[in-house]
Amino acid sequence: MTGFGAADGMVGMTHVSVEVRAVNHRFFSPSLKLPAALSRWEGEVREALRKRIARGHVTLTARLERDQAPAAVIDEARFAEYASQLKTLRDANDLRGEVEVATVLRLPDVVRAGATDDLPDDAAESVVGIVDRAATALAEMREREGAVLAAVILERLGIVESAVERIAARAPERVIAQRDRLLENVAKLANGLVLDEQRMAQEIAILADRLDVGEEIDRFRTHIAAFSQTLRAGAGDGVGKRLGFLLQEMLREANTTGSKANDAEIQRDVIAIKEELERIREQVENIE
């Protein structure tokens, strides 16, 4: 599920700002963009995100702001080495003039930026605290979006439930219709011959058992109730995986019902159920 969160604070004498963005992903996939001064706490930052976010491709960006730029540092050993080499070249080639300080300072790596890692060694707690506040803001945004998404999913689940109940109502009628058709066809084929009523009863029982979808309907109702309850109640460790499992089970029951149907009306409802389950699955992949 998409989301955004931001937080900032002071770590030592440095102002640290953190932004966290998340987009849909089946698993927790973090991407950390930390400045060098914060890179030593990458593990702690990653774990802070994991505690707040279970699923999603998460991008964290941290920035440092200092009141003063770090002072420049002159590498004296490198300066002396360059100066000596220049003097040697001047004398060897019979050149005039003095070796200028400014000339040496412009040579590579003589002047470098001062140390930028001025964060205290015990700053991990402060850094993680800022990250946690940003992740909390993101989680709150995702919860608001999740509430809207849950309402949409429950609406589609209601369509599935209505179709299941139509199948449940149609199933006994379909068995009776198939029985009557069987008796009519056998009577035509018998052409007046006396039939074994016991054998006919056995065949009708076999037909009824083969067409019976009562167990599938009962399990379907149970899965729908569990799905709805899970979605409404939520859970501290997330509900996405459980909802995904229940969807798989509902699809299994739909396929079994369709294979037993042998009835145009039931087949239409089975197709409608599978279409709605696919739409729900696409949305459930976004739910943590």
N, C-alpha and C positions, 0 to 999 in steps of 0.2 A: 504494500500500500504506500502511496506517495505521502511525503511529509517534509516539513522543514522546521528546523529549530536553531536558535542562536543564543549565545551567552558570552559574557566577557568578564574579566576581572584582573586584579593585579597579582602577579607572581614575582615576589621580590620587588624590584624596582621597575619591572617590565609589565606593560599592559598586554594581556593575551585575549584575543577574540577568537571564538570558535563558531563555525557554521556546520550544521549537519543536514544533509539532504538524503532522502530515501525514495527509491522507485521500486516498482513491483519486481519481486524475484522469489522463487520457490524456497530459497535457503538464505541464511545470513551470509552476505558477501560484502565485507567492509573494504573500503579503499581510503587509506589515510594519507593526507598531504600535510606533513608536519615540517616546520622549519628545522634546521640543524640543531638549534638549541633545545628542541623538544623531542628529538628523535630517540633519545635514550629512554623515554617513557612510552614508547610505542606500544609495548605489551600491556601496560596499565590502561592506556587509552582504548585499545582494542577490547579489553575485558569490560571496561565501563560501558561501551556500546553494546556488547553482547548481553549484559544484564538488563538493558532497557529494550532491546530490539531483537526479536527472534527470527524474523524473516525480512528480506528486502536487500536490494543492492544499496549499501549505505556509503556515502561519500562524506568524509570529514575534512574540513579545511581549517587550519589554524594559522593565525598571523600574530606577529609580535610588533609592538610599537614602543619605541624608546624616545625619551625626551631629548637625548643627545646622541649624535652618531659616535661610534667608537673612535677613539684617537688612532691616528696612523702610527705604525711602528716601522722603524728603519732596521733592516737586517745589517748590523754593523760588520759582521764577518764577510757577508757577500759584498758590501760596499768596499771594504778594504781589498778584497780579491779583485774586484773590477778595477779599482784605482791602480793597483799594482800592475795589472795586465796592460792597462792603457799607457802607463808610464814606460813599460818595457817596449811596447809597440812604437811609442814616440821616439825613444832613444835608438831603437834598432833601425828605424826608417829615417833618422836624422830630421825629425820634425821639430817645429818650434811651438812655443806656447806651453801654458800650464794645463794640467788636468783640472777642469772645473768641477766643483761640487755638484752643480745643477746637472751637468752632463752625466755624472755617475748616478745621480738619483733617478734619472729617467730610464736607466737600464732595467731589464726585466727582474722582477722579484726583489728589488732593493727596498722598495716601499710597499708595505701591505697593510690591509685594514687591521685594526686592533681586534682583539678577541671579542667575539660577539656572544659567546656563551657565558653570560654573566648571571644566569639563573642559579639560585642556590641548590645544593645537592639534595636538600630535603623538600624540593618544590613539587614532588610527585603528587602529594595530596591536594595541593591547590590546583594543579593542572587537571587532575581527574575530577575535582569538584566542578570546574567550569565545563568540562566535557559532559558530566552527568546532568548539569542544568540544561545544556543545549539538547541532549538526548531526551530529557524529560519534556521539553517544549515540543519536540518532534512527536513524541509518543502521544501527547495530549491532542495535537492536531490530527494524528492518525485515528485516535479514538472518536473524534467528532466525525471524521469521514466514515469510519467504520459503522457508526450508528446509522448513517444514511444508507450505507451499502447493505447492512443487515435488513433494513426495511424492504429494500428492493428484492433481496434473496427470499425473504419470507413471503413476499407477494407471489413470486414464481413458484415457491414450494406449495402455496395454496392451489395453484393451477395443477400441479402434479397430484396433489391429494384429491382434488375433484375428479381428475381422470381415473385415479385408482378406484374411487367409490363408484364411478360409472361402470367400470369393469366388474367390480364386485356385484353390482346389481344385474348386469347383463349375463354373468357367468351361468347362473342356474337356468335362465331362459335358453341360453345357447346349448346346454346339455339336453334339455327337453326337446329342442328343435332337432338336434342331431339324433336323438333316440327315435323320434317320430319318422325322421327321414330314413333311418336304418330299417325300421319296421316296414315302411312303405316299399323300400327297394327289395327287401327280402320277400315280401308278399308277391311282388311282381315276378321275381325270379322263380318263386316256388310254383306259381301258376296253378294254385289250387291244391297243391300237395300239403299233407299234414306236417306241421313243423314241430320240432322238439322245443317245447316251451322253456324247459330248464336250460337247454343250451342257449336259447335266445336271451334268457335272463342273464346268463354268464357273460355273453358278448356285450350286452348292454352295460353290465357292471364294469367290464374291462374298458369300454368306451368312456363311461363316466369318469373312471379313475384317470384315464389318459388325458381327458379334457379338464379335469379338476384343477383350478388355480387357487383354491382356498388357502393353502399353505403359503403360496407366494404373496397373496393379498395380506395375510396376517403379518408376515415378515415385513412387507412393504410399509404397512401402517406403523409397525414398531420402529422402523428406521426413520420414518418421517417424524414421529414423535421425538425420537432421540436427537435428530438433527435440529429440530425447532428448539428443543430444550437447551441443547448445547450452544446454539447461536444466541439465544436470549440471555443465558446465564453467564457465558464467557468463562474464562479460567485464567489463573495467574500465569500459567505457562503457555498460554495461547490455545486456540481451538482449531486453527487451520488444518492441521494434519488429521484430527479426528473427523472434521467435516468432510475432508477428502475421502477418508475411509468409508464413511456412511454413504457418500455418493456412489462409490464403487459397488457397494452392496445393493443399493437401490437399482443401479443399472443392471446388475446381475439378475435381480428379480424381474425387471422389465423384459430382459431378453428371454428368460424362461417362460414368462407369461405369453410373450409373443409367439414363441415356438409351439406352445400348447393351444393357442387361440383358435385357429381354424374358423375365424369369424371376422367379417369385414369391420364391424363396429369396434370390436376389441382391438383389432390391429390398428385402426385409426388412433385410438386412445394410447396404445403402446408407443406409436410413433411420436405423438404429441408429448408423452412423458419423456422420451429419450431426448427430444429437442430441448425441453425445458431443463433437464438434468445437465445437458451440455452447456447451456447458458449459465446455469448455477455454478458448474465446475469452473468456468472461466472467471467468475467473480470470486469464488472461494480461493483460488490461487493467489488473490491479492490480500487475503485475510491472514493475519498473524495468529 
